[in-house]
Amino acid sequence: MKILGIGNAIVDVICKVDDNFITQNGLTKSTMKLIFDENEFKKLLTSLKIEKTVSGGSVANSIVGISQLGNKVGFIGKVSDDDLGNKYEEGLKKENVEYFYSKKNEELPTGTCLILVTPDSERTMCTFLGTAGKINEEDVSSDAIKKSEIIFLEGYLWDEGEPKKAFDKAINNANKVAMSLSDQFCVDRHKSHFLDLVKNKLDITFANEQEITSLIDAKNFEEVVNFSKKINKLIVLTRGKNGAIAIKGDEVVECGVQKNLKIIDLTGAGDLFAAGFLHGYINNLSIRKSLEKGTEMSSKVIQQIGARL
């Protein structure tokens, strides 16, 4: 198998809202808020009109993208044996993703993410992790990991306790490890741990400019480039309108954005960028061609609703 993703198995519920809704509910635009109270989450959901429901989760979105490009891929993520859990599994199988998880009745339901899309196409997320956040080392198949060329992890998954043990087991059994830093709040919560991972345990790190700047407390982007050169790992960064950049040692490759796009929804832009880049990487394309493939995939997904092509 080319790539095995390990991440939060979340069903995305996409809703269009106005800016007032974001403000009135005390949310910060373009970030992800974790909701721990199931009743609070349900209350928020009842006030919304649902546009679309789809199997999601950051790394799962990337894995589906890599599958769509013709690669053999798999995914590990925890769901419950409920309606949403069944839909989740069916959604992956339809996309030719091998699902390495046997679902059973759990105390908590399958995880759900409300994706609130404002008129400016930005997305603000509210996530009730449900059973997805309870992934443990027994849920992670060492055999599947060892048979994969690369595992791809999401920063959202990293948390103290059982998820961290699952994370460590995955890294310790992997041939190569890629990870997405996921979200600036996520970076801020786990800064010292993420920094150790980026420096010492990851072969490839995906991040946007805000996440990497926050991770190393950089004052400017030049500091980010210097840090990346020094650690001599492959660091792949998206920079919004400034395109994307990949750094490995003294090799620095940049790629511009595609012009004149009709942007509808930025959900999944980073996930599909990672999909395109990893497709290039595992098929021995150059770093430049891999960046271009990432940019092509992210450009496609932002011209539609949702994080799947």
Beta strands, then each sheet from edge to edge (+ up, - down):
strand 1: 3-6
strand 2: 10-16
strand 3: 32-34
strand 4: 50-56
strand 5: 73-76
strand 6: 97-99
strand 7: 111-117
strand 8: 123-128
strand 9: 150-154
strand 10: 177-180
strand 11: 204-208
strand 12: 234-238
strand 13: 244-248
strand 14: 251-255
sheet 1: 6+ 5+ 1+ 9+ 10+ 11+ 12+ 13- 14+
sheet 2: 3+ 8+ 7- 2- 4+
end
